Amino acid sequence: MVNEPQNPELHVNEEPRNDFLDLMVGFGGMFGFMFLIGIIATVIEVMTK
């Protein structure tokens, strides 16, 4: 079998991925990072008053 990029049915996916898991990990990581920044900003705001 020749791997022809023009025919998607013949294309061999060498690295199968779980797109939903990748999305959830990315969303969770970004949410955690922004949540941490929000907590730090809140602590700084409370301490400077």
N, CA, C and O atoms as CSV, one atom per row, in Angstrom:
chain,resi,resn,atom,element,x,y,z
A,1,MET,N,N,0.850,-1.185,0.000
A,1,MET,CA,C,0.000,0.000,0.000
A,1,MET,C,C,0.892,1.243,0.000
A,1,MET,O,O,1.787,1.384,0.833
A,2,VAL,N,N,0.633,2.116,-0.928
A,2,VAL,CA,C,1.401,3.350,-1.044
A,2,VAL,C,C,0.658,4.437,-0.267
A,2,VAL,O,O,-0.554,4.593,-0.410
A,3,ASN,N,N,1.384,5.176,0.545
A,3,ASN,CA,C,0.774,6.241,1.334
A,3,ASN,C,C,0.646,7.497,0.476
A,3,ASN,O,O,1.609,8.242,0.301
A,4,GLU,N,N,-0.555,7.721,-0.057
A,4,GLU,CA,C,-0.806,8.878,-0.915
A,4,GLU,C,C,-1.482,9.972,-0.095
A,4,GLU,O,O,-2.568,9.745,0.438
A,5,PRO,N,N,-0.877,11.142,0.020
A,5,PRO,CA,C,-1.492,12.205,0.826
A,5,PRO,C,C,-2.764,12.775,0.216
A,5,PRO,O,O,-3.542,13.430,0.910
A,6,GLN,N,N,-2.990,12.530,-1.094
A,6,GLN,CA,C,-4.198,13.054,-1.732
A,6,GLN,C,C,-5.452,12.272,-1.324
A,6,GLN,O,O,-6.561,12.802,-1.382
A,7,ASN,N,N,-5.278,11.024,-0.915
A,7,ASN,CA,C,-6.419,10.182,-0.555
A,7,ASN,C,C,-6.458,10.024,0.969
A,7,ASN,O,O,-5.635,9.304,1.534
A,8,PRO,N,N,-7.406,10.690,1.637
A,8,PRO,CA,C,-7.435,10.622,3.105
A,8,PRO,C,C,-7.738,9.227,3.650
A,8,PRO,O,O,-7.382,8.921,4.788
A,9,GLU,N,N,-8.394,8.374,2.851
A,9,GLU,CA,C,-8.703,7.023,3.325
A,9,GLU,C,C,-7.446,6.157,3.413
A,9,GLU,O,O,-7.399,5.209,4.196
A,10,LEU,N,N,-6.430,6.480,2.614
A,10,LEU,CA,C,-5.196,5.700,2.626
A,10,LEU,C,C,-4.154,6.269,3.575
A,10,LEU,O,O,-3.113,5.654,3.806
A,11,HIS,N,N,-4.433,7.431,4.116
A,11,HIS,CA,C,-3.442,8.065,4.989
A,11,HIS,C,C,-3.363,7.319,6.320
A,11,HIS,O,O,-4.381,7.061,6.963
A,12,VAL,N,N,-2.135,6.978,6.723
A,12,VAL,CA,C,-1.928,6.278,7.988
A,12,VAL,C,C,-1.652,7.320,9.068
A,12,VAL,O,O,-0.709,8.106,8.968
A,13,ASN,N,N,-2.485,7.309,10.091
A,13,ASN,CA,C,-2.301,8.253,11.195
A,13,ASN,C,C,-1.242,7.673,12.135
A,13,ASN,O,O,-1.522,6.762,12.915
A,14,GLU,N,N,-0.027,8.210,12.051
A,14,GLU,CA,C,1.074,7.644,12.845
A,14,GLU,C,C,0.942,7.966,14.333
A,14,GLU,O,O,1.445,7.221,15.174
A,15,GLU,N,N,0.271,9.068,14.663
A,15,GLU,CA,C,0.193,9.501,16.049
A,15,GLU,C,C,-1.264,9.774,16.424
A,15,GLU,O,O,-1.702,10.924,16.385
A,16,PRO,N,N,-2.009,8.751,16.781
A,16,PRO,CA,C,-3.422,8.987,17.136
A,16,PRO,C,C,-3.534,9.823,18.408
A,16,PRO,O,O,-2.806,9.604,19.376
A,17,ARG,N,N,-4.432,10.756,18.391
A,17,ARG,CA,C,-4.596,11.669,19.523
A,17,ARG,C,C,-6.045,11.699,19.970
A,17,ARG,O,O,-6.958,11.445,19.185
A,18,ASN,N,N,-6.240,12.008,21.225
A,18,ASN,CA,C,-7.580,12.220,21.754
A,18,ASN,C,C,-7.794,13.732,21.813
A,18,ASN,O,O,-7.348,14.400,22.746
A,19,ASP,N,N,-8.482,14.257,20.804
A,19,ASP,CA,C,-8.650,15.705,20.695
A,19,ASP,C,C,-9.430,16.289,21.866
A,19,ASP,O,O,-9.111,17.380,22.339
A,20,PHE,N,N,-10.453,15.572,22.340
A,20,PHE,CA,C,-11.246,16.087,23.461
A,20,PHE,C,C,-10.403,16.173,24.721
A,20,PHE,O,O,-10.510,17.138,25.477
A,21,LEU,N,N,-9.564,15.167,24.953
A,21,LEU,CA,C,-8.684,15.204,26.126
A,21,LEU,C,C,-7.678,16.351,26.004
A,21,LEU,O,O,-7.406,17.048,26.982
A,22,ASP,N,N,-7.131,16.545,24.810
A,22,ASP,CA,C,-6.213,17.665,24.594
A,22,ASP,C,C,-6.906,18.997,24.868
A,22,ASP,O,O,-6.321,19.896,25.472
A,23,LEU,N,N,-8.152,19.119,24.422
A,23,LEU,CA,C,-8.923,20.342,24.659
A,23,LEU,C,C,-9.148,20.565,26.149
A,23,LEU,O,O,-8.968,21.679,26.642
A,24,MET,N,N,-9.539,19.522,26.868
A,24,MET,CA,C,-9.803,19.650,28.300
A,24,MET,C,C,-8.535,19.970,29.086
A,24,MET,O,O,-8.573,20.772,30.019
A,25,VAL,N,N,-7.411,19.352,28.717
A,25,VAL,CA,C,-6.147,19.635,29.394
A,25,VAL,C,C,-5.738,21.086,29.139
A,25,VAL,O,O,-5.303,21.782,30.056
A,26,GLY,N,N,-5.876,21.531,27.909
A,26,GLY,CA,C,-5.543,22.918,27.582
A,26,GLY,C,C,-6.451,23.902,28.287
A,26,GLY,O,O,-5.984,24.908,28.820
A,27,PHE,N,N,-7.741,23.622,28.294
A,27,PHE,CA,C,-8.694,24.504,28.963
A,27,PHE,C,C,-8.433,24.536,30.461
A,27,PHE,O,O,-8.434,25.601,31.078
A,28,GLY,N,N,-8.211,23.363,31.039
A,28,GLY,CA,C,-7.955,23.289,32.479
A,28,GLY,C,C,-6.666,23.993,32.859
A,28,GLY,O,O,-6.608,24.683,33.877
A,29,GLY,N,N,-5.633,23.822,32.047
A,29,GLY,CA,C,-4.361,24.494,32.320
A,29,GLY,C,C,-4.484,26.004,32.240
A,29,GLY,O,O,-3.960,26.719,33.094
A,30,MET,N,N,-5.173,26.492,31.221
A,30,MET,CA,C,-5.346,27.939,31.070
A,30,MET,C,C,-6.233,28.490,32.189
A,30,MET,O,O,-5.962,29.566,32.722
A,31,PHE,N,N,-7.288,27.757,32.545
A,31,PHE,CA,C,-8.155,28.188,33.636
A,31,PHE,C,C,-7.367,28.268,34.942
A,31,PHE,O,O,-7.494,29.242,35.685
A,32,GLY,N,N,-6.556,27.254,35.223
A,32,GLY,CA,C,-5.758,27.255,36.446
A,32,GLY,C,C,-4.767,28.400,36.483
A,32,GLY,O,O,-4.578,29.033,37.522
A,33,PHE,N,N,-4.128,28.670,35.337
A,33,PHE,CA,C,-3.170,29.773,35.257
A,33,PHE,C,C,-3.865,31.120,35.496
A,33,PHE,O,O,-3.360,31.944,36.259
A,34,MET,N,N,-5.002,31.349,34.861
A,34,MET,CA,C,-5.737,32.606,35.039
A,34,MET,C,C,-6.301,32.723,36.464
A,34,MET,O,O,-6.345,33.816,37.028
A,35,PHE,N,N,-6.727,31.602,37.037
A,35,PHE,CA,C,-7.233,31.611,38.405
A,35,PHE,C,C,-6.116,32.002,39.377
A,35,PHE,O,O,-6.337,32.775,40.309
A,36,LEU,N,N,-4.927,31.466,39.151
A,36,LEU,CA,C,-3.774,31.804,39.984
A,36,LEU,C,C,-3.423,33.292,39.858
A,36,LEU,O,O,-3.149,33.949,40.862
A,37,ILE,N,N,-3.429,33.815,38.653
A,37,ILE,CA,C,-3.162,35.240,38.452
A,37,ILE,C,C,-4.223,36.083,39.154
A,37,ILE,O,O,-3.903,37.107,39.758
A,38,GLY,N,N,-5.489,35.657,39.079
A,38,GLY,CA,C,-6.570,36.380,39.761
A,38,GLY,C,C,-6.397,36.389,41.269
A,38,GLY,O,O,-6.621,37.413,41.914
A,39,ILE,N,N,-6.000,35.260,41.833
A,39,ILE,CA,C,-5.779,35.184,43.284
A,39,ILE,C,C,-4.617,36.089,43.688
A,39,ILE,O,O,-4.712,36.817,44.676
A,40,ILE,N,N,-3.524,36.047,42.930
A,40,ILE,CA,C,-2.366,36.890,43.238
A,40,ILE,C,C,-2.741,38.359,43.134
A,40,ILE,O,O,-2.368,39.152,43.998
A,41,ALA,N,N,-3.474,38.734,42.088
A,41,ALA,CA,C,-3.885,40.132,41.918
A,41,ALA,C,C,-4.805,40.561,43.063
A,41,ALA,O,O,-4.701,41.688,43.546
A,42,THR,N,N,-5.691,39.686,43.497
A,42,THR,CA,C,-6.593,40.006,44.611
A,42,THR,C,C,-5.825,40.199,45.906
A,42,THR,O,O,-6.107,41.131,46.659
A,43,VAL,N,N,-4.864,39.336,46.175
A,43,VAL,CA,C,-4.054,39.456,47.394
A,43,VAL,C,C,-3.262,40.765,47.368
A,43,VAL,O,O,-3.187,41.463,48.380
A,44,ILE,N,N,-2.674,41.099,46.227
A,44,ILE,CA,C,-1.926,42.352,46.125
A,44,ILE,C,C,-2.845,43.548,46.337
A,44,ILE,O,O,-2.478,44.502,47.023
A,45,GLU,N,N,-4.041,43.499,45.751
A,45,GLU,CA,C,-4.995,44.604,45.893
A,45,GLU,C,C,-5.436,44.770,47.350
A,45,GLU,O,O,-5.542,45.897,47.834
A,46,VAL,N,N,-5.691,43.675,48.048
A,46,VAL,CA,C,-6.134,43.748,49.444
A,46,VAL,C,C,-5.002,44.242,50.339
A,46,VAL,O,O,-5.249,44.996,51.281
A,47,MET,N,N,-3.766,43.830,50.061
A,47,MET,CA,C,-2.641,44.229,50.913
A,47,MET,C,C,-2.233,45.685,50.712
A,47,MET,O,O,-1.634,46.279,51.609
A,48,THR,N,N,-2.537,46.268,49.570
A,48,THR,CA,C,-2.135,47.652,49.315
A,48,THR,C,C,-3.170,48.663,49.779
A,48,THR,O,O,-2.929,49.865,49.666
A,49,LYS,N,N,-4.297,48.232,50.290
A,49,LYS,CA,C,-5.314,49.179,50.793
A,49,LYS,C,C,-5.173,49.414,52.255
A,49,LYS,O,O,-5.944,50.179,52.835
